[in-house]
């Protein structure tokens, strides 16, 4: 068995803080701040906001982006790949369902709502009906409560308003990596 | 004008986009995704956005000419446009999209049309500003702004949890099994 660790350097100063990631030991980071044992991914805003930071995954994760909008596909795929996640992208719900049906598996699925051929809600339902337990994030430009409920009922794990940000994605990647 | 001055101008221009509300932090996320392998990522995505959204704008214009207005269809077009606008951090454009969708929900055709005119204005203003910005940035030449080194693969099987911290460069090395 071997582990792949993907170490990524984030070197840009953030416009807002809020990029706190968890740490397992006390280390000094270049701007002089230090992470303490037990800092949590969500809670700590001091950790990585002003200096160099690393997110280390122990496993190579896989993801599927389902979105008919080329810009969203490009941005989400680039974001995932920047964390070393092997990412595929398809343009409609039917292609996503077919991929799973053909035996492909993914740790994470980013599912848009409005899609040609088969929409995101239906695709989510069908994927769950196949017994697929991948983490499904509904990522949509609409943020209404009824859409959120509909997606969660269809089997999505979380509902996120576009755009997808590292603040939301990284804790999810860390959680998937630890399982 | 020497290079430092051009760099400074570019930086000031960039900052003004955030200060004046044209762009939000999503634009910074795009800059973060630029690296040696994708040195022009932001400009490419923005170019793609303006290319693809031309069709969406046309669809909305045509839909607004119909009578009676099909608010569901209008909302659907705008849903997509809002998604891509938010992906590049186009803050003012995105807020007009939200306003438009509110008018669709309320069945207010007059409001839709007014908002759409404002949206097209913001869209065009941002396009011009970004074109100028990218042109100047290219003239200024490469700078340290938003350029991350490529991901490195390291082996660390003893880690029990995900490690987050700083590794001195002499310990960073790449090999594979």
HADDOCK unambig.tbl for C-alpha pairs under 7 A between the chains (distance, minus, plus):
assign (segid A and resid 3 and name CA) (segid B and resid 155 and name CA) 6.32 0.50 0.50
assign (segid A and resid 3 and name CA) (segid B and resid 156 and name CA) 6.89 0.50 0.50
assign (segid A and resid 3 and name CA) (segid B and resid 157 and name CA) 5.63 0.50 0.50
assign (segid A and resid 4 and name CA) (segid B and resid 153 and name CA) 6.86 0.50 0.50
assign (segid A and resid 4 and name CA) (segid B and resid 154 and name CA) 6.61 0.50 0.50
assign (segid A and resid 4 and name CA) (segid B and resid 155 and name CA) 5.55 0.50 0.50
assign (segid A and resid 5 and name CA) (segid B and resid 153 and name CA) 5.78 0.50 0.50
assign (segid A and resid 5 and name CA) (segid B and resid 154 and name CA) 5.12 0.50 0.50
assign (segid A and resid 5 and name CA) (segid B and resid 155 and name CA) 5.34 0.50 0.50
assign (segid A and resid 5 and name CA) (segid B and resid 156 and name CA) 6.21 0.50 0.50
assign (segid A and resid 6 and name CA) (segid B and resid 151 and name CA) 6.74 0.50 0.50
assign (segid A and resid 6 and name CA) (segid B and resid 152 and name CA) 6.11 0.50 0.50
assign (segid A and resid 6 and name CA) (segid B and resid 153 and name CA) 4.85 0.50 0.50
assign (segid A and resid 6 and name CA) (segid B and resid 154 and name CA) 6.24 0.50 0.50
assign (segid A and resid 7 and name CA) (segid B and resid 151 and name CA) 6.01 0.50 0.50
assign (segid A and resid 7 and name CA) (segid B and resid 152 and name CA) 5.49 0.50 0.50
assign (segid A and resid 7 and name CA) (segid B and resid 153 and name CA) 6.22 0.50 0.50
assign (segid A and resid 7 and name CA) (segid B and resid 154 and name CA) 6.90 0.50 0.50
assign (segid A and resid 8 and name CA) (segid B and resid 151 and name CA) 4.85 0.50 0.50
assign (segid A and resid 8 and name CA) (segid B and resid 152 and name CA) 6.51 0.50 0.50
assign (segid A and resid 9 and name CA) (segid B and resid 148 and name CA) 6.64 0.50 0.50
assign (segid A and resid 9 and name CA) (segid B and resid 149 and name CA) 6.82 0.50 0.50
assign (segid A and resid 10 and name CA) (segid B and resid 148 and name CA) 6.42 0.50 0.50
assign (segid A and resid 11 and name CA) (segid B and resid 148 and name CA) 6.20 0.50 0.50
assign (segid A and resid 12 and name CA) (segid B and resid 32 and name CA) 6.74 0.50 0.50
assign (segid A and resid 12 and name CA) (segid B and resid 146 and name CA) 5.87 0.50 0.50
assign (segid A and resid 15 and name CA) (segid B and resid 25 and name CA) 6.70 0.50 0.50
assign (segid A and resid 22 and name CA) (segid B and resid 164 and name CA) 6.41 0.50 0.50
assign (segid A and resid 23 and name CA) (segid B and resid 162 and name CA) 6.95 0.50 0.50
assign (segid A and resid 23 and name CA) (segid B and resid 163 and name CA) 5.63 0.50 0.50
assign (segid A and resid 23 and name CA) (segid B and resid 164 and name CA) 4.78 0.50 0.50
assign (segid A and resid 23 and name CA) (segid B and resid 165 and name CA) 6.98 0.50 0.50
assign (segid A and resid 24 and name CA) (segid B and resid 161 and name CA) 6.29 0.50 0.50
assign (segid A and resid 24 and name CA) (segid B and resid 162 and name CA) 6.79 0.50 0.50
assign (segid A and resid 24 and name CA) (segid B and resid 163 and name CA) 5.68 0.50 0.50
assign (segid A and resid 24 and name CA) (segid B and resid 164 and name CA) 6.94 0.50 0.50
assign (segid A and resid 27 and name CA) (segid B and resid 165 and name CA) 5.94 0.50 0.50
assign (segid A and resid 27 and name CA) (segid B and resid 166 and name CA) 6.85 0.50 0.50
assign (segid A and resid 28 and name CA) (segid B and resid 166 and name CA) 6.78 0.50 0.50
assign (segid A and resid 29 and name CA) (segid B and resid 165 and name CA) 6.42 0.50 0.50
assign (segid A and resid 29 and name CA) (segid B and resid 166 and name CA) 5.29 0.50 0.50
assign (segid A and resid 53 and name CA) (segid B and resid 165 and name CA) 6.06 0.50 0.50
assign (segid A and resid 53 and name CA) (segid B and resid 166 and name CA) 6.53 0.50 0.50
assign (segid A and resid 54 and name CA) (segid B and resid 164 and name CA) 5.33 0.50 0.50
assign (segid A and resid 54 and name CA) (segid B and resid 165 and name CA) 5.79 0.50 0.50
assign (segid A and resid 54 and name CA) (segid B and resid 166 and name CA) 6.87 0.50 0.50
assign (segid A and resid 55 and name CA) (segid B and resid 164 and name CA) 5.55 0.50 0.50
assign (segid A and resid 56 and name CA) (segid B and resid 162 and name CA) 5.60 0.50 0.50
assign (segid A and resid 56 and name CA) (segid B and resid 163 and name CA) 5.67 0.50 0.50
assign (segid A and resid 56 and name CA) (segid B and resid 164 and name CA) 6.37 0.50 0.50
assign (segid A and resid 57 and name CA) (segid B and resid 162 and name CA) 6.25 0.50 0.50
assign (segid A and resid 69 and name CA) (segid B and resid 84 and name CA) 6.98 0.50 0.50
assign (segid A and resid 71 and name CA) (segid B and resid 45 and name CA) 6.69 0.50 0.50
assign (segid A and resid 71 and name CA) (segid B and resid 48 and name CA) 6.89 0.50 0.50
assign (segid A and resid 71 and name CA) (segid B and resid 49 and name CA) 6.15 0.50 0.50
assign (segid A and resid 71 and name CA) (segid B and resid 84 and name CA) 5.67 0.50 0.50
assign (segid A and resid 71 and name CA) (segid B and resid 87 and name CA) 6.99 0.50 0.50
assign (segid A and resid 72 and name CA) (segid B and resid 84 and name CA) 5.82 0.50 0.50
assign (segid A and resid 72 and name CA) (segid B and resid 87 and name CA) 6.07 0.50 0.50
assign (segid A and resid 75 and name CA) (segid B and resid 87 and name CA) 6.90 0.50 0.50
assign (segid A and resid 78 and name CA) (segid B and resid 33 and name CA) 6.81 0.50 0.50
assign (segid A and resid 79 and name CA) (segid B and resid 33 and name CA) 6.73 0.50 0.50
assign (segid A and resid 82 and name CA) (segid B and resid 33 and name CA) 6.81 0.50 0.50
assign (segid A and resid 141 and name CA) (segid B and resid 79 and name CA) 6.09 0.50 0.50
assign (segid A and resid 141 and name CA) (segid B and resid 82 and name CA) 6.26 0.50 0.50
assign (segid A and resid 141 and name CA) (segid B and resid 83 and name CA) 4.75 0.50 0.50
assign (segid A and resid 142 and name CA) (segid B and resid 79 and name CA) 6.77 0.50 0.50
assign (segid A and resid 162 and name CA) (segid B and resid 83 and name CA) 6.26 0.50 0.50
assign (segid A and resid 162 and name CA) (segid B and resid 86 and name CA) 6.66 0.50 0.50
assign (segid A and resid 163 and name CA) (segid B and resid 86 and name CA) 5.86 0.50 0.50
assign (segid A and resid 163 and name CA) (segid B and resid 87 and name CA) 5.23 0.50 0.50
